[in-house]
Amino acid sequence: MGRIFQTRKATMFKRYAKMAKAFTKIGREIVMAVKLGGPNPDSNPRLRMVIQNAKAVNMPKTNVDAAIKRASEKDSTNYDEVIYEGYAPHGVPVLIQCTSNNPTRTVANVRMYFSRANGALGTNGSVSFMFEHVVLFKIDAADLDKDELELELIDFGLEDINLDEENKQFIIQTQFVDYGRMQAALEDKKIAVIESSKIYVPTSTKELTPEQETEVMAMIEKMEEDDDIEAVYHNIA
């Protein structure tokens, strides 16, 4: 019984830690959105999308409102989006997406993670050419026809559309440069976006042995525990 309790406790801890990191990420995105476009979501499309993403992770409205208020204050903390590049063990290219108020601290930590895993931090452009920057929009699939929707959105940068059968959602993919056009098109068509995300997709993949993959993923998991690191992308098959 004690072992079962400990297992449940560990699972709950991981769940809460994941939720806390998601809330921190949304809070920083709110700060950047408000700094760039103001605190009114009606006139700030980036802030509207962050608020939608907050709902997707069940962040309370009071937390969102408080974050917007804090971000509107003159002495609020500024955050910057930073991308670091490098090679994990076994020559695996890695992109690390960060949101930081102290890039000096962040890059020192990223370099440490690479060094401890026998990887190497690279220079700008050293691996980014192996990835595409795309945006995913998740929308409710109810009452929508996939073929008709594809025809309606093709002129706004639609690259791909897939059905997530488990969640009954369509996942729309577009290039990052078409993010604004697609967002505006969905809003004009009164199609509510459940969540949107900007991600990096590898243009090719690399095969590893199970042992090699375990080694690389151990480094990535350490990186993902860092509060400044939002996401880590790789090209492992």
C-alpha positions as YAML, in Angstrom:
chain: A
units: angstrom
residues:
- id: 1
  name: MET
  ca: [0.00, 0.00, 0.00]
- id: 2
  name: GLY
  ca: [2.85, 2.37, 0.86]
- id: 3
  name: ARG
  ca: [4.46, 1.84, -2.55]
- id: 4
  name: ILE
  ca: [1.15, 2.56, -4.31]
- id: 5
  name: PHE
  ca: [0.76, 5.77, -2.29]
- id: 6
  name: GLN
  ca: [4.29, 6.87, -3.18]
- id: 7
  name: THR
  ca: [3.62, 6.18, -6.88]
- id: 8
  name: ARG
  ca: [0.39, 8.21, -6.80]
- id: 9
  name: LYS
  ca: [2.16, 11.01, -4.93]
- id: 10
  name: ALA
  ca: [4.94, 11.12, -7.54]
- id: 11
  name: THR
  ca: [2.38, 11.16, -10.36]
- id: 12
  name: MET
  ca: [0.49, 14.04, -8.74]
- id: 13
  name: PHE
  ca: [3.73, 15.96, -8.21]
- id: 14
  name: LYS
  ca: [4.66, 15.60, -11.87]
- id: 15
  name: ARG
  ca: [1.16, 16.72, -12.92]
- id: 16
  name: TYR
  ca: [1.30, 19.82, -10.73]
- id: 17
  name: ALA
  ca: [4.85, 20.60, -11.85]
- id: 18
  name: LYS
  ca: [3.73, 20.38, -15.48]
- id: 19
  name: MET
  ca: [0.74, 22.63, -14.78]
- id: 20
  name: ALA
  ca: [2.92, 25.16, -12.96]
- id: 21
  name: LYS
  ca: [5.35, 25.30, -15.89]
- id: 22
  name: ALA
  ca: [2.44, 25.78, -18.32]
- id: 23
  name: PHE
  ca: [1.09, 28.66, -16.21]
- id: 24
  name: THR
  ca: [4.55, 30.25, -16.05]
- id: 25
  name: LYS
  ca: [4.88, 29.97, -19.83]
- id: 26
  name: ILE
  ca: [1.47, 31.60, -20.38]
- id: 27
  name: GLY
  ca: [2.32, 34.36, -17.90]
- id: 28
  name: ARG
  ca: [5.49, 35.24, -19.78]
- id: 29
  name: GLU
  ca: [3.68, 35.14, -23.12]
- id: 30
  name: ILE
  ca: [1.10, 37.56, -21.71]
- id: 31
  name: VAL
  ca: [3.88, 39.96, -20.70]
- id: 32
  name: MET
  ca: [5.40, 39.90, -24.19]
- id: 33
  name: ALA
  ca: [2.01, 40.25, -25.89]
- id: 34
  name: VAL
  ca: [1.01, 43.23, -23.71]
- id: 35
  name: LYS
  ca: [4.39, 44.93, -24.18]
- id: 36
  name: LEU
  ca: [4.04, 44.62, -27.97]
- id: 37
  name: GLY
  ca: [0.34, 45.35, -28.48]
- id: 38
  name: GLY
  ca: [-1.22, 46.65, -25.30]
- id: 39
  name: PRO
  ca: [-3.55, 45.11, -22.67]
- id: 40
  name: ASN
  ca: [-6.77, 45.08, -24.72]
- id: 41
  name: PRO
  ca: [-7.27, 41.68, -26.40]
- id: 42
  name: ASP
  ca: [-9.84, 43.18, -28.81]
- id: 43
  name: SER
  ca: [-7.06, 45.19, -30.47]
- id: 44
  name: ASN
  ca: [-4.19, 42.80, -29.71]
- id: 45
  name: PRO
  ca: [-4.45, 39.54, -31.71]
- id: 46
  name: ARG
  ca: [-1.36, 38.06, -30.07]
- id: 47
  name: LEU
  ca: [-2.88, 38.58, -26.63]
- id: 48
  name: ARG
  ca: [-6.15, 37.01, -27.79]
- id: 49
  name: MET
  ca: [-4.30, 33.86, -28.79]
- id: 50
  name: VAL
  ca: [-2.42, 33.71, -25.47]
- id: 51
  name: ILE
  ca: [-5.71, 34.00, -23.57]
- id: 52
  name: GLN
  ca: [-7.14, 31.14, -25.65]
- id: 53
  name: ASN
  ca: [-4.07, 29.04, -24.85]
- id: 54
  name: ALA
  ca: [-4.54, 29.87, -21.16]
- id: 55
  name: LYS
  ca: [-8.04, 28.42, -21.33]
- id: 56
  name: ALA
  ca: [-6.67, 25.28, -23.00]
- id: 57
  name: VAL
  ca: [-4.43, 24.58, -19.98]
- id: 58
  name: ASN
  ca: [-7.20, 25.50, -17.50]
- id: 59
  name: MET
  ca: [-5.43, 28.60, -16.21]
- id: 60
  name: PRO
  ca: [-7.94, 30.52, -14.04]
- id: 61
  name: LYS
  ca: [-9.26, 33.79, -15.49]
- id: 62
  name: THR
  ca: [-8.19, 35.61, -12.32]
- id: 63
  name: ASN
  ca: [-4.58, 34.55, -13.01]
- id: 64
  name: VAL
  ca: [-4.83, 35.76, -16.61]
- id: 65
  name: ASP
  ca: [-6.31, 39.12, -15.59]
- id: 66
  name: ALA
  ca: [-3.65, 39.57, -12.90]
- id: 67
  name: ALA
  ca: [-0.87, 38.79, -15.41]
- id: 68
  name: ILE
  ca: [-2.27, 41.35, -17.87]
- id: 69
  name: LYS
  ca: [-2.45, 43.97, -15.11]
- id: 70
  name: ARG
  ca: [1.14, 43.29, -14.01]
- id: 71
  name: ALA
  ca: [2.38, 43.42, -17.59]
- id: 72
  name: SER
  ca: [0.75, 46.84, -18.04]
- id: 73
  name: GLU
  ca: [2.79, 48.38, -15.24]
- id: 74
  name: LYS
  ca: [5.84, 50.39, -16.24]
- id: 75
  name: ASP
  ca: [8.25, 48.53, -13.96]
- id: 76
  name: SER
  ca: [7.10, 45.05, -14.98]
- id: 77
  name: THR
  ca: [9.69, 42.46, -15.96]
- id: 78
  name: ASN
  ca: [10.59, 42.23, -19.65]
- id: 79
  name: TYR
  ca: [11.02, 38.86, -21.33]
- id: 80
  name: ASP
  ca: [12.66, 38.01, -24.62]
- id: 81
  name: GLU
  ca: [12.22, 34.99, -26.87]
- id: 82
  name: VAL
  ca: [15.61, 33.39, -27.56]
- id: 83
  name: ILE
  ca: [16.54, 30.35, -29.65]
- id: 84
  name: TYR
  ca: [19.72, 28.41, -28.94]
- id: 85
  name: GLU
  ca: [21.14, 25.75, -31.24]
- id: 86
  name: GLY
  ca: [23.51, 22.88, -30.78]
- id: 87
  name: TYR
  ca: [24.25, 19.20, -31.09]
- id: 88
  name: ALA
  ca: [23.24, 16.58, -28.56]
- id: 89
  name: PRO
  ca: [25.25, 13.35, -28.25]
- id: 90
  name: HIS
  ca: [25.53, 11.27, -31.43]
- id: 91
  name: GLY
  ca: [25.26, 14.34, -33.66]
- id: 92
  name: VAL
  ca: [21.56, 15.02, -33.01]
- id: 93
  name: PRO
  ca: [20.68, 18.65, -33.93]
- id: 94
  name: VAL
  ca: [18.71, 20.44, -31.23]
- id: 95
  name: LEU
  ca: [16.81, 23.74, -31.07]
- id: 96
  name: ILE
  ca: [16.07, 25.16, -27.62]
- id: 97
  name: GLN
  ca: [13.25, 27.71, -27.42]
- id: 98
  name: CYS
  ca: [13.54, 30.00, -24.39]
- id: 99
  name: THR
  ca: [11.71, 32.89, -22.79]
- id: 100
  name: SER
  ca: [14.05, 34.74, -20.48]
- id: 101
  name: ASN
  ca: [14.50, 37.95, -18.52]
- id: 102
  name: ASN
  ca: [18.19, 37.15, -18.15]
- id: 103
  name: PRO
  ca: [19.76, 35.72, -21.34]
- id: 104
  name: THR
  ca: [23.19, 35.55, -19.66]
- id: 105
  name: ARG
  ca: [21.82, 33.11, -17.09]
- id: 106
  name: THR
  ca: [19.86, 31.17, -19.67]
- id: 107
  name: VAL
  ca: [22.71, 30.62, -22.13]
- id: 108
  name: ALA
  ca: [25.01, 29.57, -19.26]
- id: 109
  name: ASN
  ca: [22.49, 26.92, -18.22]
- id: 110
  name: VAL
  ca: [21.97, 25.71, -21.78]
- id: 111
  name: ARG
  ca: [25.74, 25.41, -22.28]
- id: 112
  name: MET
  ca: [25.95, 23.42, -19.03]
- id: 113
  name: TYR
  ca: [23.27, 20.93, -20.15]
- id: 114
  name: PHE
  ca: [25.12, 20.33, -23.42]
- id: 115
  name: SER
  ca: [28.50, 20.01, -21.70]
- id: 116
  name: ARG
  ca: [27.31, 17.49, -19.11]
- id: 117
  name: ALA
  ca: [25.83, 15.32, -21.86]
- id: 118
  name: ASN
  ca: [28.93, 15.55, -24.10]
- id: 119
  name: GLY
  ca: [27.03, 17.70, -26.57]
- id: 120
  name: ALA
  ca: [27.94, 21.15, -27.87]
- id: 121
  name: LEU
  ca: [26.25, 24.54, -27.97]
- id: 122
  name: GLY
  ca: [26.41, 25.91, -31.51]
- id: 123
  name: THR
  ca: [26.22, 29.31, -33.14]
- id: 124
  name: ASN
  ca: [23.15, 30.95, -34.66]
- id: 125
  name: GLY
  ca: [22.22, 29.13, -37.86]
- id: 126
  name: SER
  ca: [24.29, 26.04, -37.11]
- id: 127
  name: VAL
  ca: [21.26, 23.70, -37.02]
- id: 128
  name: SER
  ca: [18.17, 25.89, -37.57]
- id: 129
  name: PHE
  ca: [18.32, 25.25, -41.32]
- id: 130
  name: MET
  ca: [17.35, 21.65, -40.56]
- id: 131
  name: PHE
  ca: [13.97, 22.75, -39.14]
- id: 132
  name: GLU
  ca: [10.86, 24.51, -40.41]
- id: 133
  name: HIS
  ca: [9.07, 27.07, -38.25]
- id: 134
  name: VAL
  ca: [5.34, 26.28, -38.38]
- id: 135
  name: VAL
  ca: [2.17, 27.14, -36.49]
- id: 136
  name: LEU
  ca: [-0.55, 24.70, -35.42]
- id: 137
  name: PHE
  ca: [-4.12, 25.80, -34.78]
- id: 138
  name: LYS
  ca: [-6.49, 23.43, -32.95]
- id: 139
  name: ILE
  ca: [-10.19, 23.92, -33.67]
- id: 140
  name: ASP
  ca: [-13.37, 22.02, -32.80]
- id: 141
  name: ALA
  ca: [-14.14, 19.55, -35.61]
- id: 142
  name: ALA
  ca: [-17.89, 19.45, -34.84]
- id: 143
  name: ASP
  ca: [-20.11, 20.69, -37.69]
- id: 144
  name: LEU
  ca: [-17.10, 21.31, -39.95]
- id: 145
  name: ASP
  ca: [-16.35, 19.49, -43.19]
- id: 146
  name: LYS
  ca: [-12.63, 18.82, -43.69]
- id: 147
  name: ASP
  ca: [-12.67, 19.20, -47.49]
- id: 148
  name: GLU
  ca: [-14.71, 22.39, -47.41]
- id: 149
  name: LEU
  ca: [-12.53, 23.87, -44.67]
- id: 150
  name: GLU
  ca: [-9.40, 23.07, -46.66]
- id: 151
  name: LEU
  ca: [-10.74, 24.92, -49.70]
- id: 152
  name: GLU
  ca: [-11.71, 27.92, -47.56]
- id: 153
  name: LEU
  ca: [-8.30, 28.21, -45.91]
- id: 154
  name: ILE
  ca: [-5.91, 27.29, -48.73]
- id: 155
  name: ASP
  ca: [-5.50, 30.94, -49.74]
- id: 156
  name: PHE
  ca: [-4.54, 31.93, -46.20]
- id: 157
  name: GLY
  ca: [-1.46, 29.74, -45.92]
- id: 158
  name: LEU
  ca: [-2.95, 26.34, -45.11]
- id: 159
  name: GLU
  ca: [-0.29, 23.64, -45.55]
- id: 160
  name: ASP
  ca: [-1.98, 20.68, -43.91]
- id: 161
  name: ILE
  ca: [-5.11, 19.77, -41.97]
- id: 162
  name: ASN
  ca: [-5.55, 16.61, -39.90]
- id: 163
  name: LEU
  ca: [-8.25, 15.21, -37.67]
- id: 164
  name: ASP
  ca: [-7.42, 14.40, -34.06]
- id: 165
  name: GLU
  ca: [-10.10, 11.76, -33.59]
- id: 166
  name: GLU
  ca: [-9.54, 11.35, -29.86]
- id: 167
  name: ASN
  ca: [-10.17, 15.04, -29.09]
- id: 168
  name: LYS
  ca: [-12.53, 15.67, -32.03]
- id: 169
  name: GLN
  ca: [-10.34, 18.51, -33.27]
- id: 170
  name: PHE
  ca: [-8.89, 19.61, -36.58]
- id: 171
  name: ILE
  ca: [-5.21, 20.55, -36.46]
- id: 172
  name: ILE
  ca: [-4.34, 23.19, -39.05]
- id: 173
  name: GLN
  ca: [-0.72, 23.73, -40.02]
- id: 174
  name: THR
  ca: [0.72, 26.83, -41.65]
- id: 175
  name: GLN
  ca: [4.15, 28.37, -42.03]
- id: 176
  name: PHE
  ca: [5.10, 30.83, -39.28]
- id: 177
  name: VAL
  ca: [5.07, 33.73, -41.76]
- id: 178
  name: ASP
  ca: [1.39, 33.01, -42.45]
- id: 179
  name: TYR
  ca: [0.41, 32.97, -38.78]
- id: 180
  name: GLY
  ca: [-1.34, 36.36, -38.85]
- id: 181
  name: ARG
  ca: [-3.22, 35.64, -42.09]
- id: 182
  name: MET
  ca: [-4.53, 32.33, -40.82]
- id: 183
  name: GLN
  ca: [-5.53, 33.73, -37.44]
- id: 184
  name: ALA
  ca: [-7.45, 36.57, -39.13]
- id: 185
  name: ALA
  ca: [-9.14, 34.15, -41.53]
- id: 186
  name: LEU
  ca: [-10.33, 31.90, -38.71]
- id: 187
  name: GLU
  ca: [-11.65, 34.89, -36.78]
- id: 188
  name: ASP
  ca: [-13.46, 36.24, -39.86]
- id: 189
  name: LYS
  ca: [-15.09, 32.85, -40.39]
- id: 190
  name: LYS
  ca: [-16.16, 32.73, -36.72]
- id: 191
  name: ILE
  ca: [-14.10, 29.57, -36.16]
- id: 192
  name: ALA
  ca: [-12.97, 29.48, -32.55]
- id: 193
  name: VAL
  ca: [-9.36, 28.48, -31.96]
- id: 194
  name: ILE
  ca: [-8.95, 26.19, -28.96]
- id: 195
  name: GLU
  ca: [-5.18, 26.49, -28.89]
- id: 196
  name: SER
  ca: [-2.33, 27.60, -31.14]
- id: 197
  name: SER
  ca: [1.36, 26.79, -30.95]
- id: 198
  name: LYS
  ca: [4.51, 27.84, -32.79]
- id: 199
  name: ILE
  ca: [6.81, 24.85, -33.20]
- id: 200
  name: TYR
  ca: [9.86, 23.68, -35.15]
- id: 201
  name: VAL
  ca: [9.56, 20.61, -37.35]
- id: 202
  name: PRO
  ca: [12.67, 18.77, -38.63]
- id: 203
  name: THR
  ca: [13.03, 18.51, -42.40]
- id: 204
  name: SER
  ca: [14.63, 15.07, -42.00]
- id: 205
  name: THR
  ca: [15.05, 12.55, -39.20]
- id: 206
  name: LYS
  ca: [17.97, 10.66, -37.67]
- id: 207
  name: GLU
  ca: [17.91, 7.01, -36.60]
- id: 208
  name: LEU
  ca: [19.46, 6.08, -33.27]
- id: 209
  name: THR
  ca: [19.83, 2.87, -31.31]
- id: 210
  name: PRO
  ca: [17.60, 2.59, -28.20]
- id: 211
  name: GLU
  ca: [20.62, 3.21, -25.99]
- id: 212
  name: GLN
  ca: [21.65, 6.32, -27.93]
- id: 213
  name: GLU
  ca: [18.10, 7.68, -27.89]
- id: 214
  name: THR
  ca: [17.90, 7.19, -24.12]
- id: 215
  name: GLU
  ca: [21.11, 9.17, -23.73]
- id: 216
  name: VAL
  ca: [19.87, 12.08, -25.85]
- id: 217
  name: MET
  ca: [16.42, 12.15, -24.23]
- id: 218
  name: ALA
  ca: [18.01, 12.29, -20.78]
- id: 219
  name: MET
  ca: [19.70, 15.56, -21.77]
- id: 220
  name: ILE
  ca: [16.48, 16.94, -23.27]
- id: 221
  name: GLU
  ca: [14.49, 16.08, -20.14]
- id: 222
  name: LYS
  ca: [17.00, 17.98, -18.01]
- id: 223
  name: MET
  ca: [16.63, 21.00, -20.30]
- id: 224
  name: GLU
  ca: [12.85, 20.85, -20.17]
- id: 225
  name: GLU
  ca: [12.96, 21.13, -16.37]
- id: 226
  name: ASP
  ca: [14.55, 24.58, -16.68]
- id: 227
  name: ASP
  ca: [12.04, 27.41, -16.13]
- id: 228
  name: ASP
  ca: [13.58, 29.51, -18.93]
- id: 229
  name: ILE
  ca: [13.25, 26.73, -21.51]
- id: 230
  name: GLU
  ca: [9.86, 26.49, -23.20]
- id: 231
  name: ALA
  ca: [10.52, 23.65, -25.64]
- id: 232
  name: VAL
  ca: [13.32, 21.52, -27.06]
- id: 233
  name: TYR
  ca: [13.16, 20.26, -30.65]
- id: 234
  name: HIS
  ca: [15.23, 17.47, -32.23]
- id: 235
  name: ASN
  ca: [15.16, 15.26, -35.30]
- id: 236
  name: ILE
  ca: [15.23, 11.78, -33.74]
- id: 237
  name: ALA
  ca: [13.08, 9.47, -35.85]
...
